[in-house]
Amino acid sequence: MLTSHPTGLVRAAALPSGRIRSVAGTVGVLVAAVLLAVSHIYVTIPLVPAVAGEYATTVAAAGWIGSGFGFAFAVGNLVFPTVSDFVDPRRVMALGLLAVAGTGVVAGLAPNLTILIAARAVQGFVAPAVPPVALAYLPRVVPDRFRAMALAVLSSCFLLSGILGQAWSLSIGAAFGWRWSLGGLVPLLVVVAALVMMLPAASRPAAPGSFRTVLGTLAGMLRKPQMLAAYTGAVAFLLTFVGMYVALQASSAELGAADPVTGLLLRLPGLPGIVVGLFGGLFIGRWGPHRTGAGAFLVAAAGLGIEAAGGPLWLVLTGSAVFVAGLAVAVPAAVTLVGIASGPARGAGMAGYAFLVGAGASLGPLLAGALTGAGFAVTCGVLAVILLVPAAAFGASRRASA
């Protein structure tokens, strides 16, 4: 995944009591919860032109329905993992899903852009009550022999939601209008919130830390080259992922995808790349997180380079698949590096990582919007250069730790 916050992993021989007792059932509910929460980062990417048209404003102004969500999402990633150390994480996740549903209704009914942006910002703040808390909760209730695979599956949701969120908007928005894309997920959010409360109970961390403690610990960690490398990658992940898809949406007509069906087809090549991320653990076990991370970022940059080069549509789509595959492998490498650098303060390290991932998600639409006039190729080229920074940082941190 892009985030986690296990302040204390409890080894379990079997799932504690709960109405949903199987590992598959537990992971399935958490996957649904994370997909529903995180997809709201991406759900507005195809909607910006329609929103701008309805409110008679610029595309740049309407783009804040995504960036406002992203900034608030970053802050929420610092708050809710700490809250879940003191409150039942199932309750935190369930209330988070209900809050996302409620703000979705407000956003769908917004009479003007100001209220829409405000509703999206509140939604962005409450959405992190699900993904980082789910990744902290899962290791406490899943037996050891299933834990690595369960975490890998849950981690894949953070990029998969990017494809599914846009697919939802493209299909529902085309059929019923953009407002239904924001409010139409409410029934699913309510159902999954109820299922979350049926999950097994989890024991709490031995020594939960306060919000102030998290911030103080983070300040000390920033002196470590390994942590700086991982945090550089954290900013780059969704900055480039969201930025590329925003640019893709803006250039859809140029690429021959003016209607929703072909627009959806442009996004499908990302799915095989996300599957590659499930094997990230094998790459890390063989080459270590530094080499794996550096190589994965270079692969992602190369994919953007292929997209920037243009040419036949199939070549652009191939570049998209390579880009997503690189990011999908870089994510577990960065998470592993955070765990190594954090030591016993893993929770604080992961909270900072999650905050920066959210910050990157907010910066992606702004950067892509600023580069819109330059064209899709230039935007992909700039994003490729950005990915070279974490690639170099991962390589340098390996030398520093040798």
C-alpha positions as CSV (number, residue, x, y, z in Angstrom):
1,M,0.0,0.0,0.0
2,L,0.8,3.6,-0.1
3,T,0.2,3.8,3.9
4,S,0.2,1.9,7.2
5,H,0.3,2.7,10.9
6,P,0.9,-0.5,13.0
7,T,2.2,0.9,16.3
8,G,2.3,-2.6,17.7
9,L,1.7,-5.8,15.6
10,V,0.1,-8.5,17.6
11,R,0.9,-12.1,16.6
12,A,-2.3,-14.1,16.2
13,A,-2.8,-17.8,15.8
14,A,-6.4,-17.3,14.8
15,L,-8.9,-14.6,14.2
16,P,-10.5,-13.2,17.4
17,S,-14.3,-13.5,17.7
18,G,-16.5,-11.7,15.3
19,R,-19.5,-12.3,13.1
20,I,-17.1,-12.4,10.1
21,R,-14.5,-14.9,11.1
22,S,-12.7,-16.1,8.0
23,V,-9.5,-14.5,6.7
24,A,-11.0,-14.1,3.2
25,G,-14.1,-12.4,4.6
26,T,-12.0,-10.0,6.7
27,V,-9.7,-9.1,3.9
28,G,-12.7,-8.8,1.5
29,V,-14.5,-6.3,3.7
30,L,-11.3,-4.3,4.2
31,V,-10.6,-4.3,0.5
32,A,-14.1,-3.0,-0.2
33,A,-13.8,-0.3,2.4
34,V,-10.4,0.9,1.2
35,L,-11.5,0.9,-2.5
36,L,-14.6,2.9,-1.7
37,A,-12.7,5.5,0.4
38,V,-9.6,5.9,-1.7
39,S,-11.6,6.0,-5.0
40,H,-12.9,9.4,-4.0
41,I,-9.4,10.8,-4.7
42,Y,-9.9,10.0,-8.3
43,V,-13.6,10.1,-8.9
44,T,-13.6,13.8,-9.8
45,I,-10.8,13.6,-12.4
46,P,-13.2,13.0,-15.4
47,L,-15.8,15.4,-13.9
48,V,-13.8,18.7,-13.8
49,P,-14.9,19.9,-17.3
50,A,-18.6,19.2,-16.6
51,V,-18.3,20.9,-13.2
52,A,-16.6,23.9,-14.8
53,G,-19.3,24.1,-17.4
54,E,-22.2,23.9,-15.0
55,Y,-20.9,26.6,-12.7
56,A,-19.5,28.8,-15.5
57,T,-16.0,28.8,-14.2
58,T,-12.5,27.9,-15.4
59,V,-11.2,24.3,-15.4
60,A,-8.4,25.4,-13.1
61,A,-11.0,26.7,-10.5
62,A,-13.1,23.5,-10.8
63,G,-9.9,21.4,-10.4
64,W,-9.9,22.3,-6.7
65,I,-12.6,19.7,-6.2
66,G,-9.7,17.3,-6.5
67,S,-6.9,19.3,-4.9
68,G,-9.0,20.5,-1.9
69,F,-9.8,16.8,-1.2
70,G,-6.1,15.9,-1.5
71,F,-4.8,18.5,1.0
72,A,-7.5,17.6,3.5
73,F,-6.7,13.9,2.9
74,A,-3.1,14.5,3.8
75,V,-4.0,16.0,7.2
76,G,-6.5,13.3,7.9
77,N,-3.8,10.7,7.5
78,L,-1.9,12.2,10.5
79,V,-5.0,12.3,12.6
80,F,-7.0,9.1,12.3
81,P,-4.3,6.4,12.7
82,T,-3.5,8.1,16.1
83,V,-7.3,8.1,17.0
84,S,-7.5,4.4,16.2
85,D,-4.9,3.7,18.9
86,F,-7.4,4.8,21.5
87,V,-10.8,3.9,19.8
88,D,-11.9,0.6,18.3
89,P,-10.5,0.7,14.8
90,R,-13.7,-0.9,13.4
91,R,-15.7,2.0,14.8
92,V,-13.3,4.5,13.3
93,M,-13.5,2.9,9.9
94,A,-17.3,2.6,10.0
95,L,-17.9,6.2,11.0
96,G,-15.4,7.3,8.4
97,L,-17.3,5.5,5.7
98,L,-20.6,7.0,6.9
99,A,-19.0,10.5,6.9
100,V,-17.7,10.0,3.3
101,A,-21.3,9.0,2.4
102,G,-22.8,12.0,4.1
103,T,-20.4,14.5,2.5
104,G,-20.9,12.8,-0.9
105,V,-24.6,13.6,-0.6
106,V,-23.8,17.3,0.1
107,A,-21.3,17.4,-2.7
108,G,-23.8,15.9,-5.2
109,L,-26.4,18.5,-4.2
110,A,-24.0,21.5,-4.0
111,P,-25.7,24.6,-5.5
112,N,-22.3,26.3,-6.2
113,L,-18.7,25.6,-6.6
114,T,-17.7,27.0,-3.1
115,I,-20.0,24.5,-1.3
116,L,-18.8,21.7,-3.6
117,I,-15.1,22.4,-2.8
118,A,-15.9,22.6,0.9
119,A,-17.8,19.4,0.9
120,R,-15.0,17.7,-0.9
121,A,-12.5,19.0,1.5
122,V,-14.4,17.7,4.5
123,Q,-14.7,14.4,2.6
124,G,-11.0,14.4,2.1
125,F,-10.3,14.8,5.8
126,V,-12.6,12.0,6.9
127,A,-11.7,9.5,4.2
128,P,-8.3,8.6,5.9
129,A,-10.4,7.1,8.7
130,V,-10.4,4.0,6.5
131,P,-7.2,3.2,4.5
132,P,-4.4,3.8,7.1
133,V,-6.5,2.4,9.9
134,A,-7.3,-0.7,7.8
135,L,-3.6,-1.3,7.3
136,A,-2.9,-0.9,11.0
137,Y,-5.9,-3.1,11.9
138,L,-5.3,-6.0,9.5
139,P,-2.0,-7.3,11.0
140,R,-3.6,-7.5,14.4
141,V,-6.3,-9.9,13.4
142,V,-4.9,-12.0,10.5
143,P,-2.7,-15.0,11.3
144,D,1.0,-14.9,10.5
145,R,0.9,-17.3,7.6
146,F,-1.7,-15.1,5.7
147,R,-0.4,-11.6,6.8
148,A,2.1,-10.8,4.0
149,M,-0.3,-11.7,1.2
150,A,-3.3,-10.0,2.9
151,L,-1.2,-6.8,3.2
152,A,-0.1,-7.0,-0.4
153,V,-3.7,-7.4,-1.6
154,L,-4.9,-4.5,0.6
155,S,-2.0,-2.3,-0.6
156,S,-2.9,-2.9,-4.3
157,C,-6.2,-1.2,-3.6
158,F,-4.5,2.2,-3.5
159,L,-3.7,2.2,-7.2
160,L,-6.6,0.0,-8.2
161,S,-9.0,2.6,-6.8
162,G,-7.5,5.1,-9.3
163,I,-8.8,3.0,-12.2
164,L,-12.1,2.1,-10.6
165,G,-12.9,5.6,-9.3
166,Q,-12.4,7.0,-12.8
167,A,-14.4,4.2,-14.4
168,W,-17.3,4.9,-12.0
169,S,-17.3,8.6,-13.0
170,L,-17.0,7.9,-16.7
171,S,-19.9,5.4,-16.7
172,I,-22.3,7.0,-14.1
173,G,-21.5,10.6,-15.1
174,A,-22.2,9.8,-18.8
175,A,-25.5,8.1,-18.0
176,F,-27.0,10.3,-15.2
177,G,-24.8,13.4,-14.8
178,W,-21.7,14.3,-12.7
179,R,-23.7,14.8,-9.5
180,W,-24.7,11.1,-9.4
181,S,-21.0,10.2,-9.6
182,L,-20.5,11.9,-6.2
183,G,-23.6,10.7,-4.5
184,G,-24.2,7.4,-6.1
185,L,-21.8,5.5,-3.9
186,V,-23.7,6.2,-0.7
187,P,-25.6,2.9,-0.5
188,L,-22.4,0.9,-0.9
189,L,-20.6,3.0,1.7
190,V,-23.4,2.4,4.2
191,V,-23.5,-1.4,3.6
192,V,-19.7,-1.7,3.9
193,A,-19.8,0.4,7.1
194,A,-22.2,-2.1,8.6
195,L,-20.0,-5.0,7.5
196,V,-16.9,-3.4,9.1
197,M,-18.6,-3.5,12.5
198,M,-19.0,-7.3,12.0
199,L,-15.2,-7.8,11.7
200,P,-13.1,-9.4,14.4
201,A,-12.1,-7.4,17.5
202,A,-8.5,-6.3,17.5
203,S,-6.3,-5.8,20.5
204,R,-4.8,-2.3,20.9
205,P,-1.1,-1.4,20.6
206,A,0.8,-1.7,23.8
207,A,1.9,1.9,23.9
208,P,-0.2,4.2,21.7
209,G,1.2,7.7,21.1
210,S,-0.4,11.1,21.1
211,F,-0.6,13.3,18.1
212,R,2.1,15.5,19.6
213,T,4.3,12.5,20.1
214,V,3.9,11.5,16.4
215,L,5.0,14.9,15.2
216,G,8.0,15.0,17.6
217,T,9.1,11.6,16.5
218,L,8.8,12.5,12.8
219,A,11.0,15.5,13.3
220,G,13.8,13.3,14.5
221,M,13.4,10.7,11.7
222,L,13.8,13.2,9.0
223,R,17.6,13.2,9.6
224,K,17.8,9.6,8.3
225,P,18.7,9.2,4.6
226,Q,16.5,6.1,4.3
227,M,13.5,8.0,5.7
228,L,14.1,11.0,3.4
229,A,14.3,8.6,0.4
230,A,11.0,6.9,1.3
231,Y,9.3,10.3,2.0
232,T,10.5,11.6,-1.4
233,G,8.9,8.6,-3.0
234,A,5.7,9.2,-1.0
235,V,5.3,12.6,-2.5
236,A,6.0,11.3,-6.0
237,F,3.6,8.4,-6.0
238,L,0.2,10.1,-6.3
239,L,1.6,13.3,-7.6
240,T,2.6,11.5,-10.8
241,F,-0.2,8.9,-10.8
242,V,-3.0,11.5,-10.4
243,G,-1.1,14.0,-12.6
244,M,-0.8,11.6,-15.5
245,Y,-4.5,10.7,-15.4
246,V,-5.6,14.3,-15.1
247,A,-3.4,15.1,-18.2
248,L,-4.9,12.0,-19.9
249,Q,-8.4,13.3,-19.3
250,A,-7.5,16.8,-20.6
251,S,-6.0,15.2,-23.7
252,S,-8.6,12.5,-24.3
253,A,-10.0,14.1,-27.5
254,E,-6.4,14.5,-28.8
255,L,-5.8,10.8,-28.2
256,G,-9.1,9.8,-29.9
257,A,-11.1,9.1,-26.7
258,A,-13.8,11.8,-26.7
259,D,-16.6,9.5,-25.5
260,P,-16.8,7.8,-22.1
261,V,-16.3,4.2,-23.5
262,T,-13.0,5.0,-25.2
263,G,-12.0,7.2,-22.2
264,L,-12.4,4.1,-20.0
265,L,-10.4,2.0,-22.4
266,L,-7.5,4.4,-22.1
267,R,-7.3,3.6,-18.4
268,L,-7.6,-0.2,-18.6
269,P,-3.8,-0.7,-19.3
270,G,-3.1,0.3,-15.8
271,L,-4.7,-2.9,-14.4
272,P,-2.0,-5.3,-15.4
273,G,0.6,-3.0,-13.9
274,I,-1.2,-3.0,-10.6
275,V,-1.1,-6.8,-10.6
276,V,2.7,-6.7,-10.9
277,G,2.7,-4.8,-7.6
278,L,1.6,-8.0,-5.8
279,F,5.0,-9.5,-6.6
280,G,6.8,-6.5,-5.1
281,G,7.6,-8.5,-1.9
282,L,9.5,-11.1,-4.0
283,F,11.6,-8.3,-5.6
284,I,12.4,-6.7,-2.3
285,G,13.4,-10.1,-0.8
286,R,15.9,-10.7,-3.6
287,W,17.3,-7.2,-4.2
288,G,16.4,-5.3,-1.1
289,P,14.1,-2.2,-0.8
290,H,16.8,0.3,-2.0
291,R,17.6,-1.4,-5.3
292,T,14.0,-2.4,-5.9
293,G,12.7,1.1,-5.2
294,A,15.3,2.8,-7.4
295,G,14.7,0.4,-10.3
296,A,10.9,0.6,-10.0
297,F,11.0,4.4,-10.1
298,L,13.2,4.3,-13.2
299,V,10.8,1.9,-14.8
300,A,7.9,4.2,-14.0
301,A,9.8,7.2,-15.4
302,A,10.5,5.2,-18.6
303,G,6.8,4.4,-18.9
304,L,6.1,8.1,-18.8
305,G,8.8,8.7,-21.3
306,I,7.2,6.3,-23.7
307,E,3.9,8.2,-23.3
308,A,5.6,11.5,-23.9
309,A,7.2,10.2,-27.1
310,G,3.8,9.8,-28.6
311,G,3.3,7.7,-31.7
312,P,0.5,5.1,-32.2
313,L,-2.1,4.9,-29.5
314,W,-1.1,1.4,-28.6
315,L,2.4,2.7,-27.7
316,V,1.0,5.4,-25.5
317,L,-1.1,2.7,-23.7
318,T,2.0,0.5,-23.4
319,G,3.8,3.3,-21.7
320,S,0.9,3.8,-19.3
321,A,1.0,0.1,-18.3
322,V,4.8,0.3,-17.7
323,F,4.4,3.5,-15.6
324,V,1.7,2.0,-13.4
325,A,3.7,-1.3,-13.0
326,G,6.8,0.7,-11.9
327,L,4.8,2.6,-9.3
328,A,3.1,-0.6,-8.1
329,V,6.4,-2.1,-7.2
330,A,7.9,1.1,-5.8
331,V,5.1,1.4,-3.2
332,P,6.0,-1.7,-1.1
333,A,9.7,-0.8,-1.4
334,A,9.0,2.6,0.1
335,V,6.8,1.2,2.8
336,T,9.5,-1.4,3.7
337,L,12.1,1.4,3.9
338,V,9.9,3.4,6.2
339,G,9.6,0.4,8.5
340,I,13.4,-0.1,8.5
341,A,14.1,3.6,9.2
342,S,11.4,4.0,11.8
343,G,12.4,1.1,14.1
344,P,10.1,1.0,17.1
345,A,8.5,4.2,16.0
346,R,6.9,2.6,12.9
347,G,3.5,4.2,13.6
348,A,4.9,7.7,13.5
349,G,7.0,6.9,10.4
350,M,4.0,5.6,8.5
351,A,1.8,8.5,9.6
352,G,4.3,10.9,8.0
353,Y,4.5,8.7,4.9
354,A,0.7,8.7,4.6
355,F,0.6,12.5,5.0
356,L,3.0,13.0,2.1
357,V,1.1,10.6,-0.1
358,G,-2.0,12.7,0.4
359,A,0.0,15.8,-0.3
360,G,1.2,14.4,-3.6
361,A,-2.4,13.6,-4.5
362,S,-3.3,17.2,-4.0
363,L,-0.3,18.5,-6.0
364,G,-0.9,16.2,-9.0
365,P,-4.0,18.0,-10.3
366,L,-2.5,21.4,-9.8
367,L,0.7,20.6,-11.7
368,A,-1.2,18.9,-14.5
369,G,-3.5,21.8,-14.7
370,A,-0.7,24.3,-14.9
371,L,0.9,22.2,-17.8
372,T,-2.4,21.7,-19.7
373,G,-1.5,24.3,-22.3
374,A,1.8,22.6,-23.0
375,G,0.2,19.3,-24.0
376,F,0.1,15.7,-22.8
377,A,3.6,14.9,-24.0
378,V,5.2,17.8,-22.0
379,T,3.2,16.9,-18.9
380,C,4.4,13.2,-19.0
381,G,7.9,14.4,-19.6
382,V,7.8,16.7,-16.5
383,L,6.3,13.9,-14.4
384,A,9.1,11.5,-15.6
385,V,11.7,13.9,-14.5
386,I,10.1,14.1,-11.1
387,L,10.3,10.3,-10.7
388,L,14.0,10.5,-11.2
389,V,14.4,12.3,-7.9
390,P,13.1,9.4,-5.7
391,A,15.1,7.0,-7.9
392,A,18.3,8.9,-7.1
393,A,17.3,9.2,-3.4
394,F,16.8,5.5,-3.1
395,G,20.2,4.8,-4.6
396,A,21.9,7.4,-2.4
397,S,20.2,6.0,0.7
398,R,21.6,2.5,-0.1
399,R,25.1,3.9,-0.2
400,A,24.5,5.8,3.1
401,S,23.3,2.7,4.9
402,A,26.1,0.5,3.6
